[in-house]
Amino acid sequence: MCNDEIKERAEKYLNNAKVLFENLTLTVNTEESRKFYEMAMNYYNDALYFYGKGNFIEAIIALEYAEGWLDAGKFIKFW
């Protein structure tokens, strides 16, 4: 996979994550649910940082961590 393809994939994943965060609503407002959201958002922000530096693989990796936190939060019904 060439760098342009990796960049395109990172852009796609960033856009998908942006939509997820824009539509996410906490159904439980506790310290734990806010921490899950914060962790997911931190990894998303890391992904934006890496993307801005041209580190597209690292951006994708950070997005995978963000997605993991989002999935876990959904599983335990925080959103």
Biopython code that builds the backbone (N, CA, C, O; Angstrom):
import numpy as np
from Bio.PDB.StructureBuilder import StructureBuilder

atoms = [
    (1, "MET", "N", (0.852, -1.167, 0.000)),
    (1, "MET", "CA", (0.000, 0.000, 0.000)),
    (1, "MET", "C", (0.902, 1.235, 0.000)),
    (1, "MET", "O", (1.812, 1.348, 0.821)),
    (2, "CYS", "N", (0.645, 2.146, -0.914)),
    (2, "CYS", "CA", (1.471, 3.352, -1.011)),
    (2, "CYS", "C", (0.992, 4.407, -0.011)),
    (2, "CYS", "O", (-0.097, 4.308, 0.554)),
    (3, "ASN", "N", (1.830, 5.408, 0.188)),
    (3, "ASN", "CA", (1.538, 6.449, 1.173)),
    (3, "ASN", "C", (0.236, 7.180, 0.861)),
    (3, "ASN", "O", (-0.497, 7.549, 1.779)),
    (4, "ASP", "N", (-0.065, 7.395, -0.423)),
    (4, "ASP", "CA", (-1.313, 8.070, -0.792)),
    (4, "ASP", "C", (-2.525, 7.247, -0.374)),
    (4, "ASP", "O", (-3.527, 7.799, 0.079)),
    (5, "GLU", "N", (-2.435, 5.932, -0.526)),
    (5, "GLU", "CA", (-3.541, 5.060, -0.122)),
    (5, "GLU", "C", (-3.713, 5.059, 1.396)),
    (5, "GLU", "O", (-4.835, 5.049, 1.902)),
    (6, "ILE", "N", (-2.608, 5.071, 2.104)),
    (6, "ILE", "CA", (-2.667, 5.119, 3.570)),
    (6, "ILE", "C", (-3.272, 6.449, 4.013)),
    (6, "ILE", "O", (-4.088, 6.491, 4.934)),
    (7, "LYS", "N", (-2.866, 7.535, 3.353)),
    (7, "LYS", "CA", (-3.421, 8.855, 3.671)),
    (7, "LYS", "C", (-4.925, 8.877, 3.425)),
    (7, "LYS", "O", (-5.678, 9.392, 4.252)),
    (8, "GLU", "N", (-5.370, 8.325, 2.300)),
    (8, "GLU", "CA", (-6.802, 8.288, 1.991)),
    (8, "GLU", "C", (-7.571, 7.481, 3.031)),
    (8, "GLU", "O", (-8.665, 7.868, 3.440)),
    (9, "ARG", "N", (-6.998, 6.362, 3.455)),
    (9, "ARG", "CA", (-7.653, 5.539, 4.470)),
    (9, "ARG", "C", (-7.740, 6.300, 5.796)),
    (9, "ARG", "O", (-8.765, 6.255, 6.477)),
    (10, "ALA", "N", (-6.661, 6.998, 6.158)),
    (10, "ALA", "CA", (-6.673, 7.792, 7.395)),
    (10, "ALA", "C", (-7.740, 8.881, 7.322)),
    (10, "ALA", "O", (-8.455, 9.114, 8.296)),
    (11, "GLU", "N", (-7.851, 9.547, 6.174)),
    (11, "GLU", "CA", (-8.878, 10.581, 5.994)),
    (11, "GLU", "C", (-10.271, 9.993, 6.159)),
    (11, "GLU", "O", (-11.123, 10.579, 6.827)),
    (12, "LYS", "N", (-10.500, 8.843, 5.553)),
    (12, "LYS", "CA", (-11.804, 8.180, 5.656)),
    (12, "LYS", "C", (-12.128, 7.858, 7.108)),
    (12, "LYS", "O", (-13.234, 8.129, 7.576)),
    (13, "TYR", "N", (-11.165, 7.278, 7.821)),
    (13, "TYR", "CA", (-11.379, 6.910, 9.220)),
    (13, "TYR", "C", (-11.579, 8.146, 10.094)),
    (13, "TYR", "O", (-12.406, 8.131, 11.005)),
    (14, "LEU", "N", (-10.829, 9.215, 9.824)),
    (14, "LEU", "CA", (-11.007, 10.451, 10.586)),
    (14, "LEU", "C", (-12.404, 11.023, 10.381)),
    (14, "LEU", "O", (-13.047, 11.461, 11.335)),
    (15, "ASN", "N", (-12.867, 11.019, 9.145)),
    (15, "ASN", "CA", (-14.210, 11.528, 8.863)),
    (15, "ASN", "C", (-15.277, 10.682, 9.541)),
    (15, "ASN", "O", (-16.241, 11.220, 10.085)),
    (16, "ASN", "N", (-15.114, 9.364, 9.513)),
    (16, "ASN", "CA", (-16.072, 8.477, 10.177)),
    (16, "ASN", "C", (-16.094, 8.732, 11.685)),
    (16, "ASN", "O", (-17.161, 8.787, 12.297)),
    (17, "ALA", "N", (-14.915, 8.884, 12.274)),
    (17, "ALA", "CA", (-14.831, 9.132, 13.716)),
    (17, "ALA", "C", (-15.457, 10.476, 14.071)),
    (17, "ALA", "O", (-16.129, 10.601, 15.094)),
    (18, "LYS", "N", (-15.238, 11.477, 13.231)),
    (18, "LYS", "CA", (-15.826, 12.798, 13.479)),
    (18, "LYS", "C", (-17.340, 12.697, 13.564)),
    (18, "LYS", "O", (-17.954, 13.280, 14.458)),
    (19, "VAL", "N", (-17.942, 11.966, 12.644)),
    (19, "VAL", "CA", (-19.397, 11.781, 12.648)),
    (19, "VAL", "C", (-19.837, 11.050, 13.919)),
    (19, "VAL", "O", (-20.834, 11.420, 14.538)),
    (20, "LEU", "N", (-19.095, 10.021, 14.301)),
    (20, "LEU", "CA", (-19.430, 9.288, 15.531)),
    (20, "LEU", "C", (-19.428, 10.217, 16.739)),
    (20, "LEU", "O", (-20.359, 10.192, 17.543)),
    (21, "PHE", "N", (-18.394, 11.031, 16.868)),
    (21, "PHE", "CA", (-18.311, 11.933, 18.015)),
    (21, "PHE", "C", (-19.402, 12.999, 17.968)),
    (21, "PHE", "O", (-19.948, 13.367, 19.008)),
    (22, "GLU", "N", (-19.725, 13.497, 16.780)),
    (22, "GLU", "CA", (-20.769, 14.521, 16.662)),
    (22, "GLU", "C", (-22.135, 13.976, 17.068)),
    (22, "GLU", "O", (-22.969, 14.719, 17.586)),
    (23, "ASN", "N", (-22.368, 12.690, 16.838)),
    (23, "ASN", "CA", (-23.673, 12.095, 17.117)),
    (23, "ASN", "C", (-23.741, 11.365, 18.451)),
    (23, "ASN", "O", (-24.796, 10.844, 18.815)),
    (24, "LEU", "N", (-22.644, 11.319, 19.179)),
    (24, "LEU", "CA", (-22.603, 10.581, 20.430)),
    (24, "LEU", "C", (-23.261, 11.386, 21.545)),
    (24, "LEU", "O", (-22.977, 12.570, 21.725)),
    (25, "THR", "N", (-24.136, 10.729, 22.285)),
    (25, "THR", "CA", (-24.791, 11.336, 23.435)),
    (25, "THR", "C", (-24.641, 10.405, 24.621)),
    (25, "THR", "O", (-24.983, 9.225, 24.541)),
    (26, "LEU", "N", (-24.132, 10.933, 25.717)),
    (26, "LEU", "CA", (-24.023, 10.126, 26.928)),
    (26, "LEU", "C", (-25.422, 9.799, 27.435)),
    (26, "LEU", "O", (-26.248, 10.695, 27.610)),
    (27, "THR", "N", (-25.687, 8.524, 27.671)),
    (27, "THR", "CA", (-26.960, 8.123, 28.274)),
    (27, "THR", "C", (-26.816, 7.969, 29.777)),
    (27, "THR", "O", (-27.806, 7.949, 30.508)),
    (28, "VAL", "N", (-25.580, 7.860, 30.229)),
    (28, "VAL", "CA", (-25.256, 7.780, 31.651)),
    (28, "VAL", "C", (-24.205, 8.849, 31.912)),
    (28, "VAL", "O", (-23.134, 8.833, 31.304)),
    (29, "ASN", "N", (-24.503, 9.768, 32.806)),
    (29, "ASN", "CA", (-23.565, 10.853, 33.093)),
    (29, "ASN", "C", (-22.892, 10.585, 34.437)),
    (29, "ASN", "O", (-23.310, 11.087, 35.481)),
    (30, "THR", "N", (-21.845, 9.783, 34.371)),
    (30, "THR", "CA", (-21.071, 9.452, 35.565)),
    (30, "THR", "C", (-19.609, 9.770, 35.298)),
    (30, "THR", "O", (-19.216, 10.046, 34.165)),
    (31, "GLU", "N", (-18.818, 9.729, 36.347)),
    (31, "GLU", "CA", (-17.383, 9.952, 36.177)),
    (31, "GLU", "C", (-16.795, 8.923, 35.217)),
    (31, "GLU", "O", (-15.943, 9.251, 34.391)),
    (32, "GLU", "N", (-17.254, 7.676, 35.332)),
    (32, "GLU", "CA", (-16.735, 6.609, 34.475)),
    (32, "GLU", "C", (-17.103, 6.832, 33.010)),
    (32, "GLU", "O", (-16.264, 6.657, 32.126)),
    (33, "SER", "N", (-18.351, 7.218, 32.750)),
    (33, "SER", "CA", (-18.762, 7.435, 31.357)),
    (33, "SER", "C", (-18.023, 8.619, 30.754)),
    (33, "SER", "O", (-17.622, 8.580, 29.590)),
    (34, "ARG", "N", (-17.845, 9.655, 31.532)),
    (34, "ARG", "CA", (-17.096, 10.821, 31.036)),
    (34, "ARG", "C", (-15.639, 10.459, 30.774)),
    (34, "ARG", "O", (-15.038, 10.964, 29.825)),
    (35, "LYS", "N", (-15.062, 9.588, 31.607)),
    (35, "LYS", "CA", (-13.675, 9.148, 31.409)),
    (35, "LYS", "C", (-13.550, 8.339, 30.121)),
    (35, "LYS", "O", (-12.586, 8.508, 29.374)),
    (36, "PHE", "N", (-14.518, 7.460, 29.857)),
    (36, "PHE", "CA", (-14.502, 6.697, 28.606)),
    (36, "PHE", "C", (-14.540, 7.649, 27.412)),
    (36, "PHE", "O", (-13.779, 7.492, 26.457)),
    (37, "TYR", "N", (-15.439, 8.643, 27.478)),
    (37, "TYR", "CA", (-15.543, 9.615, 26.394)),
    (37, "TYR", "C", (-14.226, 10.380, 26.246)),
    (37, "TYR", "O", (-13.736, 10.575, 25.133)),
    (38, "GLU", "N", (-13.666, 10.806, 27.361)),
    (38, "GLU", "CA", (-12.405, 11.553, 27.339)),
    (38, "GLU", "C", (-11.278, 10.731, 26.715)),
    (38, "GLU", "O", (-10.498, 11.251, 25.918)),
    (39, "MET", "N", (-11.192, 9.459, 27.071)),
    (39, "MET", "CA", (-10.145, 8.601, 26.506)),
    (39, "MET", "C", (-10.323, 8.466, 24.992)),
    (39, "MET", "O", (-9.357, 8.568, 24.237)),
    (40, "ALA", "N", (-11.558, 8.237, 24.557)),
    (40, "ALA", "CA", (-11.820, 8.125, 23.121)),
    (40, "ALA", "C", (-11.455, 9.424, 22.408)),
    (40, "ALA", "O", (-10.821, 9.402, 21.353)),
    (41, "MET", "N", (-11.855, 10.551, 22.985)),
    (41, "MET", "CA", (-11.568, 11.846, 22.373)),
    (41, "MET", "C", (-10.067, 12.131, 22.350)),
    (41, "MET", "O", (-9.558, 12.700, 21.384)),
    (42, "ASN", "N", (-9.366, 11.741, 23.401)),
    (42, "ASN", "CA", (-7.911, 11.942, 23.421)),
    (42, "ASN", "C", (-7.236, 11.190, 22.279)),
    (42, "ASN", "O", (-6.354, 11.731, 21.612)),
    (43, "TYR", "N", (-7.648, 9.950, 22.054)),
    (43, "TYR", "CA", (-7.062, 9.185, 20.949)),
    (43, "TYR", "C", (-7.450, 9.788, 19.599)),
    (43, "TYR", "O", (-6.642, 9.790, 18.671)),
    (44, "TYR", "N", (-8.671, 10.297, 19.479)),
    (44, "TYR", "CA", (-9.088, 10.962, 18.245)),
    (44, "TYR", "C", (-8.217, 12.201, 18.005)),
    (44, "TYR", "O", (-7.758, 12.434, 16.886)),
    (45, "ASN", "N", (-7.996, 12.985, 19.047)),
    (45, "ASN", "CA", (-7.139, 14.168, 18.915)),
    (45, "ASN", "C", (-5.705, 13.782, 18.582)),
    (45, "ASN", "O", (-5.035, 14.473, 17.814)),
    (46, "ASP", "N", (-5.231, 12.678, 19.159)),
    (46, "ASP", "CA", (-3.906, 12.172, 18.789)),
    (46, "ASP", "C", (-3.862, 11.841, 17.300)),
    (46, "ASP", "O", (-2.881, 12.139, 16.619)),
    (47, "ALA", "N", (-4.929, 11.226, 16.804)),
    (47, "ALA", "CA", (-4.997, 10.870, 15.382)),
    (47, "ALA", "C", (-4.932, 12.122, 14.508)),
    (47, "ALA", "O", (-4.238, 12.138, 13.492)),
    (48, "LEU", "N", (-5.653, 13.164, 14.904)),
    (48, "LEU", "CA", (-5.597, 14.423, 14.153)),
    (48, "LEU", "C", (-4.181, 14.995, 14.159)),
    (48, "LEU", "O", (-3.703, 15.496, 13.142)),
    (49, "TYR", "N", (-3.521, 14.918, 15.300)),
    (49, "TYR", "CA", (-2.148, 15.405, 15.410)),
    (49, "TYR", "C", (-1.230, 14.626, 14.470)),
    (49, "TYR", "O", (-0.485, 15.218, 13.689)),
    (50, "PHE", "N", (-1.286, 13.297, 14.549)),
    (50, "PHE", "CA", (-0.432, 12.470, 13.698)),
    (50, "PHE", "C", (-0.720, 12.721, 12.223)),
    (50, "PHE", "O", (0.201, 12.804, 11.410)),
    (51, "TYR", "N", (-1.998, 12.842, 11.880)),
    (51, "TYR", "CA", (-2.358, 13.107, 10.487)),
    (51, "TYR", "C", (-1.738, 14.432, 10.028)),
    (51, "TYR", "O", (-1.178, 14.517, 8.935)),
    (52, "GLY", "N", (-1.842, 15.445, 10.858)),
    (52, "GLY", "CA", (-1.280, 16.752, 10.530)),
    (52, "GLY", "C", (0.228, 16.730, 10.345)),
    (52, "GLY", "O", (0.779, 17.551, 9.612)),
    (53, "LYS", "N", (0.892, 15.799, 11.002)),
    (53, "LYS", "CA", (2.343, 15.638, 10.875)),
    (53, "LYS", "C", (2.722, 14.718, 9.715)),
    (53, "LYS", "O", (3.905, 14.506, 9.448)),
    (54, "GLY", "N", (1.713, 14.171, 9.022)),
    (54, "GLY", "CA", (1.988, 13.262, 7.915)),
    (54, "GLY", "C", (2.253, 11.834, 8.350)),
    (54, "GLY", "O", (2.678, 11.008, 7.543)),
    (55, "ASN", "N", (2.008, 11.535, 9.614)),
    (55, "ASN", "CA", (2.186, 10.178, 10.142)),
    (55, "ASN", "C", (0.851, 9.432, 10.049)),
    (55, "ASN", "O", (0.152, 9.251, 11.046)),
    (56, "PHE", "N", (0.518, 9.008, 8.838)),
    (56, "PHE", "CA", (-0.807, 8.456, 8.576)),
    (56, "PHE", "C", (-1.033, 7.101, 9.245)),
    (56, "PHE", "O", (-2.146, 6.808, 9.682)),
    (57, "ILE", "N", (-0.015, 6.294, 9.327)),
    (57, "ILE", "CA", (-0.158, 4.993, 9.991)),
    (57, "ILE", "C", (-0.434, 5.201, 11.476)),
    (57, "ILE", "O", (-1.312, 4.548, 12.039)),
    (58, "GLU", "N", (0.306, 6.103, 12.114)),
    (58, "GLU", "CA", (0.074, 6.389, 13.526)),
    (58, "GLU", "C", (-1.321, 6.962, 13.740)),
    (58, "GLU", "O", (-1.960, 6.683, 14.754)),
    (59, "ALA", "N", (-1.796, 7.766, 12.782)),
    (59, "ALA", "CA", (-3.154, 8.313, 12.874)),
    (59, "ALA", "C", (-4.180, 7.185, 12.871)),
    (59, "ALA", "O", (-5.125, 7.198, 13.660)),
    (60, "ILE", "N", (-3.997, 6.219, 11.991)),
    (60, "ILE", "CA", (-4.922, 5.085, 11.923)),
    (60, "ILE", "C", (-4.872, 4.281, 13.219)),
    (60, "ILE", "O", (-5.910, 3.857, 13.728)),
    (61, "ILE", "N", (-3.684, 4.074, 13.748)),
    (61, "ILE", "CA", (-3.546, 3.322, 15.001)),
    (61, "ILE", "C", (-4.277, 4.043, 16.133)),
    (61, "ILE", "O", (-5.003, 3.412, 16.901)),
    (62, "ALA", "N", (-4.091, 5.351, 16.241)),
    (62, "ALA", "CA", (-4.773, 6.115, 17.291)),
    (62, "ALA", "C", (-6.288, 6.038, 17.118)),
    (62, "ALA", "O", (-7.026, 5.963, 18.101)),
    (63, "LEU", "N", (-6.747, 6.058, 15.874)),
    (63, "LEU", "CA", (-8.186, 5.940, 15.624)),
    (63, "LEU", "C", (-8.718, 4.580, 16.049)),
    (63, "LEU", "O", (-9.848, 4.478, 16.528)),
    (64, "GLU", "N", (-7.922, 3.543, 15.881)),
    (64, "GLU", "CA", (-8.349, 2.207, 16.321)),
    (64, "GLU", "C", (-8.520, 2.171, 17.836)),
    (64, "GLU", "O", (-9.457, 1.554, 18.343)),
    (65, "TYR", "N", (-7.625, 2.826, 18.551)),
    (65, "TYR", "CA", (-7.778, 2.909, 20.007)),
    (65, "TYR", "C", (-9.037, 3.699, 20.367)),
    (65, "TYR", "O", (-9.789, 3.295, 21.255)),
    (66, "ALA", "N", (-9.269, 4.816, 19.686)),
    (66, "ALA", "CA", (-10.479, 5.605, 19.940)),
    (66, "ALA", "C", (-11.720, 4.757, 19.700)),
    (66, "ALA", "O", (-12.667, 4.789, 20.486)),
    (67, "GLU", "N", (-11.707, 4.002, 18.612)),
    (67, "GLU", "CA", (-12.852, 3.146, 18.298)),
    (67, "GLU", "C", (-13.053, 2.083, 19.375)),
    (67, "GLU", "O", (-14.187, 1.745, 19.712)),
    (68, "GLY", "N", (-11.969, 1.565, 19.908)),
    (68, "GLY", "CA", (-12.070, 0.590, 20.988)),
    (68, "GLY", "C", (-12.766, 1.174, 22.212)),
    (68, "GLY", "O", (-13.626, 0.526, 22.808)),
    (69, "TRP", "N", (-12.397, 2.398, 22.588)),
    (69, "TRP", "CA", (-13.050, 3.053, 23.721)),
    (69, "TRP", "C", (-14.518, 3.324, 23.412)),
    (69, "TRP", "O", (-15.374, 3.152, 24.280)),
    (70, "LEU", "N", (-14.816, 3.745, 22.182)),
    (70, "LEU", "CA", (-16.210, 3.992, 21.807)),
    (70, "LEU", "C", (-17.025, 2.708, 21.840)),
    (70, "LEU", "O", (-18.151, 2.696, 22.338)),
    (71, "ASP", "N", (-16.464, 1.634, 21.313)),
    (71, "ASP", "CA", (-17.165, 0.346, 21.326)),
    (71, "ASP", "C", (-17.402, -0.140, 22.748)),
    (71, "ASP", "O", (-18.486, -0.626, 23.072)),
    (72, "ALA", "N", (-16.391, -0.009, 23.592)),
    (72, "ALA", "CA", (-16.540, -0.444, 24.983)),
    (72, "ALA", "C", (-17.607, 0.385, 25.700)),
    (72, "ALA", "O", (-18.423, -0.156, 26.446)),
    (73, "GLY", "N", (-17.598, 1.695, 25.470)),
    (73, "GLY", "CA", (-18.610, 2.559, 26.077)),
    (73, "GLY", "C", (-20.011, 2.213, 25.614)),
    (73, "GLY", "O", (-20.960, 2.253, 26.396)),
    (74, "LYS", "N", (-20.136, 1.874, 24.346)),
    (74, "LYS", "CA", (-21.443, 1.464, 23.819)),
    (74, "LYS", "C", (-21.868, 0.134, 24.433)),
    (74, "LYS", "O", (-23.038, -0.049, 24.772)),
    (75, "PHE", "N", (-20.927, -0.792, 24.575)),
    (75, "PHE", "CA", (-21.226, -2.110, 25.126)),
    (75, "PHE", "C", (-21.753, -2.009, 26.557)),
    (75, "PHE", "O", (-22.664, -2.742, 26.941)),
    (76, "ILE", "N", (-21.176, -1.098, 27.341)),
    (76, "ILE", "CA", (-21.645, -0.966, 28.722)),
    (76, "ILE", "C", (-22.691, 0.144, 28.864)),
    (76, "ILE", "O", (-22.993, 0.603, 29.965)),
    (77, "LYS", "N", (-23.229, 0.556, 27.723)),
    (77, "LYS", "CA", (-24.384, 1.457, 27.632)),
    (77, "LYS", "C", (-24.143, 2.856, 28.216)),
    (77, "LYS", "O", (-25.022, 3.439, 28.851)),
    (78, "PHE", "N", (-22.933, 3.377, 27.984)),
    (78, "PHE", "CA", (-22.662, 4.765, 28.338)),
    (78, "PHE", "C", (-23.224, 5.713, 27.275)),
    (78, "PHE", "O", (-23.477, 6.884, 27.556)),
    (79, "TRP", "N", (-23.417, 5.206, 26.061)),
    (79, "TRP", "CA", (-23.994, 5.989, 24.960)),
    (79, "TRP", "C", (-24.720, 5.079, 24.026)),
    (79, "TRP", "O", (-25.280, 5.535, 23.029)),
]
sb = StructureBuilder()
sb.init_structure("model")
sb.init_model(0)
sb.init_chain("A")
sb.init_seg("    ")
for serial, (resi, resn, name, xyz) in enumerate(atoms, 1):
    if name == "N":
        sb.init_residue(resn, " ", resi, " ")
    sb.init_atom(name, np.array(xyz, "f"), 0.0, 1.0, " ", f" {name:<3s}", serial, name[0])
structure = sb.get_structure()
